[in-house]
Amino acid sequence: FYSQVSKAVVQYASECRGNAQFLLASPLRMITSSPAAASAYWSNAATNNLTEGEIGDEVEADEIDEAPLKTRLSELCAELNLTDELANSDMKFEKLMSHLGGFWCKYPGDKVIIFSEFKPTLRYLSERLVLEGIQHELIHGDIKENREDVLKRFEFDPEAKVLLSSEVGSEGIDLQFCWVVINYDLPWNPMKVEQRIGRIDRHGQKKEQISIINLLYEGTIDSHVYRRLFERLKLSE
């Protein structure tokens, strides 16, 4: 799927004399965030008239999908028809469940925050967690419910084990009652990573050590994003 989308974007770039690397960044990051969610998103793009707002709460200049390219990807995904297969063989989600299972065996009452830049990924994770019987809360830019109400429910409901959050949850909120952050995907901007971590690494945190888990696909754009992030963080340091 990753290879087929890459080929389609490179071909599109050649036809319109565009910059292939520039156009590849957002689609490949969507796939490495969640292959099944990306496939479902593009498969439904034409019929549901989805907008760039689906990609994230803060769409950066290098992440904006051009409409003709989105149409091309929509046609490709409809032809490949891989959404269900990608969901059924989702090793990344299996790795997530392995982490959560091991964590809750040792710390059964503790809560976890999972960040993603992509709303389709967050919706996909929400659906999968429901099937796994894991109660959770969800916040991103399209959630109409008051954010404070959602966060209070997450903090005080012992059954709510997971908070799924976009970047709107990485600023201006205190979550120091948690000590584990899972980055289901990583943003380009190192400050966004610091902001995510800063939700739990703050005054009032009782744990001596917090845990940050980054889930990455080997041999994909993930490795480039990860390397660039830590180069930038080292430079900032």
N, C-alpha and C positions, 0 to 999 in steps of 0.2 A: 504493500500500500504506500509506504514511504517512497519507494523507488518510482512507482507509477505517478504519484503526484509530482515528484521532482522532475520527471521527464515532461509532464504536461506543462509545468511552469516554465521550464527552460525552452520548450517549443514555443509557448506563448510569447516569451521574452524575445525570441528570435524573430517571430513574425511582426511584432510591434516595435522592434529595435529598442527594447527596454533593457534595463540592467537585471540580469538573471539573479545575481546574488541578492540584490535589493528585494526583488519580488519573491524569492524563495523563503526569506526569513520568517515571515508571519505564518504561511501555510505549514512549514516544517515544524515550527514551534507549536502550532496547534496539534499536529499529529503526535509529537513527542509528549505533549501534555496528556492527551488521551486519544489513541487511534480511533476507537469506537465513537467517541463523542465528536471528533472531527468529521468522520465519515457521515454520521447522522446529520450534523450541521450542514455540510455541503450538499448532501442528498436532498435535504428539505429547503435549501436556500431559494430555489426558484419558486416553489409553490407557496412557501410561507413568507416570502419577501423579507428575509432577515436582514438586519442592518449591521453596520460596523460596531454598533453598541453591544452586539452579542460577544464580541471578541474580548472586551475588557472594559473596566470602568474608566480607565485612562488610556485612550488609544494614541500611541505615539506615532510620529510621522512615518517611521519605517514599518509600522504594523497595519497600515490602512490597506485593505484589499480593494483593488480596482474591480468595478462591477463586471467588466468582460471576463476577467480572470476568474471571478467567483462563479460566473455562468459556466465557464469551461470546467472548473472543478466539480460543479454540481452535476454536469453531464457525465463526467468521468466516474464519479461516485455512484450515480444511478446505474451506470453500465457495469461497474465492478460488483456492486451489490454485496459489499463485504461487512456491513455494519454489525449484523448478528454474529458473524464469524469472529470479527475482531473483539466483540464483547465476550464471546465464549472462550477465547484464548488470550484473555487480557492478563499477561504476566505482571504488568505493573500493578494492577489492582490486587492480584494475588500476593505480591510482595507487600503491599500496604496491609492486607488482611493478616499476613504473617507477623508483621511488626505489631499491629494492634493486638492480636491474640497473645503474643508473648508478653507485651506490656501489661495487659490486663490480668494475666496470670500472676504477675508479681505485684501489680498495683491496681487491684480491682475497682477501687472507687475513684481513680484519677481520670482527668479529662484531657483530651487532645485537640489541638487546633490544626486544621489542614488548610493550607493556602493554595489557591490557583489563580492565575491571571485570566482564565477563560471561563466565561459563564456556561458554555456548553459542557465543559468538563465538570463544573460544580453541579449542574443538574444531573449529569450522568452519575457522578459519585453519590448524589442524594438518592437516586433511584436504586443504585446497587446496595447502598447501606440499608435501605428499607427492606430489600430482599434478604439481607443478612440478619435482619432483626435488630439492627443497631439504631437506637434513637439518637437523633442529632438535630442541630439547628443550622440554618443556612442564611447567610447575609451576602448580598451583592447589590449593585446599583438598581436593579429592577424589583427588589423586594419592597413592597409598599408598607409593610408593617413597621412600626417604630423600632429603630435599631436597638434602643435601650431596653425595650420589652423583650426582644429576642435574646439579648445578652444576659439579662436577668434570669430568664428561663434556663439558659445554658448554665449559668453559675449555680443556681439554687435547686434545679431539678436533678436529683441523683441519677435518674434514668437517662438524661441527656449526656452522652459520653463524648460526642464529637461536635466541634464547630467547623463547618465548611465556610470559608470566607474568601472573597476577592480582596483587592487592595483597599476597599473601603473599610475593611476591618483591621488594616495595618496602621491606621493613624487615629490618634485621639481617643483610644479606648484602653482601659486597664484590664488585663487578663492575667495578673500575677498569681491568681489561684491555680493556674495551669503551669506546667513546667516542660511540656513537650510541644514543639512545633514541627510539623511535617510539611515541607515544601514539595507539593505534588508536581510543580514545575517552577522554574526559576526565571525571574525577569532579567532583562539586560542591565537594568540600573541597580548598582550595588546599594544605593540608599534605600531602595524598596526592600531589599533583603534585610538591611539593618532595622528598618521600621517593623517588619514582621517579627523579628527576634525581640525588638524592643517592647512588644506587647506583653511579654512575660519576664524579660530581663529588666526589672524596674523595682523601685522601692516597694517593699511589702512581699517580695518573693521570699518564701521560707526555705526553699530548697538550696543546698549548697552548690548544686550543679544543675544546669538546665540541659535539655537534649534537643538538638536540631538535626533533623533527618532530611536529606535531599534525595529524591528519587530521580534517577537519570537513566536514559537509554544509551548504552554503549554504542559508539560508532555512528552517532547522529549529531544533529546540530546542538544537542544537549552538552556534549563535551566542549564545544566551542563557547557556548554561553557560560558554562562553569569556569572554564579557563579565563575568559575575559573578565568575569565577575571578580575572581580572586586576584587577578592582575590589578584591577582597579582598586580593590579593597586594600591591597598592599601599597599601592601608590598613595592612597588616602592616608594610610597609616604613617 
